[in-house]
Amino acid sequence: MSRKKRTPQLKDPHFEREAAKYDRPIPSREMILEVLGDSEGPLRFDLLAERLGLAEDVDREALGKRVRAMVRDGQILENRRGGYVPVTQAALVRGRVIGHPDGFGFLVPDSGGDDLFLSPRQMRSLFHGDRAVARVVGVDRRGRREGAVVEVLERNTEQVVGRYFEERGIGFVTPDNRRLAQDIVIPPEQRQAAQPGQIVIADITEQPTKHSRPIGRIVQILGEHMAPGMETEVAIHSYGLPVKWPDGVTEEADRFGAQIRQSDLPGRVDLRGFPLVTIDGEDARDFDDAVYCEPLESGFNRLIVAIADVATYVKPDSALDVEARQRGNSVYFPERVIPMLPEVLSNGLCSLNPEVERLCMIADMVIDPDGNIARYAFHEGVMRSVARLTYNEVSQIVEHRDPEARNRRAGIVRHLDDLYHVYKVLRASREQRGAIDFDTQETRIVFGPERKIERIVPTVRNQAHMLIEECMIAANVAAARFLKQHRMPTLYRVHEGPPADKIEDLRSFLGEVGLSLGGGDEPEPLDYARLIKRIQGRADFQLIQQVLLRSLSQAVYSPKQVGHFGLAHEDYVHFTSPIRRYPDLIVHRAIKHALKGRRPEQFVYSEADLEGLGEHCSMTERRADEATRDVADWLKTEYMQDKLGETFDGIINTVTSFGLFVELKDIYVEGLVHVTSLPHDYYQFDPTHHRMRGERSGRTYRVGDSIRVTVARVNLDERKIDFVPAEQETAKRSGGPKRSARRRRRR
């Protein structure tokens, strides 16, 4: 192949970027989309190559590979006549499929906007997580845009985990993941030694189509569903979480050794003389960040946040990088972690362990008396943590000023006090700008012998947690501003403001309870924050907070900088956790690129690359959340199995058309009170007021109301717990509880 660089025939704004990546560059994806978009209709390959000025076979071969990749990624579509057209030009929608347990689904557009409803008939050819192109075919009776599948771009489900059953001689696997609504048919010769009721893993040998169900073969028998630790194994396989390290990944990680290389030190800022400390939970094993603060004149403070320099070891397109990108993030289960990087890096060479030298990325900031970032600088550095502290220990030192705790850390207590001071300054700024703080309760599962749950306890956040949170937010903001200043493309952490339709619904609800939200058609975070402060102490606080929370969009990763609504920041990226989040690693690479004085167009990632990575990392984040939530639901259901017939006090968390979801006080387990079990009346769901109301009695059940319930049924297979009101259980004790409806959870 010729090594001579080709002069572009068209003015490609991304030619320099392509030339930096390839010896013989061809037009960029952006240029191809522009040519197709300017065309009067679909272009066949030969005509596309001609308009791009590509005549030589070697260039056309490269173009063919790029076009096929763009078809695979859903940027363009090939019609039946072999013509190519941009998806945006064909009134088509490209996106990720979100399945629902009841068989229908939604296509979430890559370009944003309203989801496209997919009927059960359209979902027959799809699995949850697939990527597809759909055509808008109308609006359903609920006012939702409805779609018809044009093409499946990418299959997400190659393997499922579930329980094997046989019915009338036909074997099938019911997926544990409730978003996979189709059973997998298992031919007799592919059943192995599986017995009905066992949990198995099945490969998908034939994907579903409009006319046929998916077919599979059993490749592994995990065992009985009550075995200890089975819940985590099931979640790992259900959600396709990568667990095993390819040989090339471990070999590459092992080559770095346990100590930093002296060859990496020249040109780095030396922080080894600074008393940087890590502050984490008691059970933390990897340490991304270390902090230090010192007061300056006139009420200013210097805040240093040092972050593990993962990018020095994990290079783009290396074996480590490919695996980390696929995983997207670490996943934290009770008593088990699926890390994004091998432990020799995540817990070893990259972790800011105490009393050892580590490479780091430095965010060096000056915080003014009002909590604003007055100045910032970024450097590659080397550091040595002087102490590994826990949140509880730091809280005792700086918040409660415990003499024994302060004496134990006498050498660094002054620096911890300085950190606590800058935290209070940053916290005041947070409240001033109107960052939204919802009062939610997280829990932790405590295990006893043989991994049996002893109790479920609330997670208590003290001011040491908030201290680290404010330091990390400041570093993330500074990183975003640095990259914006240098015009560097990157992945932002985006949290858009509430959409118009949700604002309308929210205002309607607030009017019913005598409240209002400021800000007109486009409320600001401060409007939310003021309302939350106003409702503190109200009996319906939990209900109002829940409605406020549901009005907000979900945070995602995107190359488009639209700000973070919840934190009330215009500029925001994730910079502080590259050990466990791939987007942070991309941000580090962008900062390093700018520090070396290189131009933005020479960055390894194009806009299209970042768009795809943002979508992928948002998906892996959702996948991790759903997997860990499923494990928690399994464990909580298992915990309740021996409590049938017992009565507890609870709080109504959610009201739906089919019943009430109730969380038990002091136990933090949620179950369903079906509408048919509510006593002495016929009850109607009132969605406007988020309540259930009796037709004759006028009795109401609302979110936040207290209720006493009895455990009526526990189904571990479906992770479902059914309650009945305690008074109803007494009245019907002779007849037993009614058969419960299938539990539906909004995810």
PyMOL commands that set and color helices and strands:
alter all, ss='L'
color gray80, all
select helices_A, chain A and resi 15-21+29-38+45-51+57-72+87-90+120-123+188-190+230-238+247-254+262-264+297-299+310-312+319-327+343-349+391-399+403-408+413-433+449-451+463-485+500-512+525-534+541-550+582-595+600-602+607-639+641-643+675-677+726-731
alter helices_A, ss='H'
color red, helices_A
select strands_A, chain A and resi 43-44+76-78+83-86+92-99+105-109+116-118+131-139+145-154+159-167+170-175+184-186+199-206+215-223+269-270+277-280+289-295+301-308+331-333+336-338+357-367+373-384+387-390+443-447+453-458+492-494+556-558+647-656+659-664+670-674+683-686+691-694+700-702+706-715+720-725
alter strands_A, ss='S'
color yellow, strands_A
deselect
rebuild
show_as cartoon
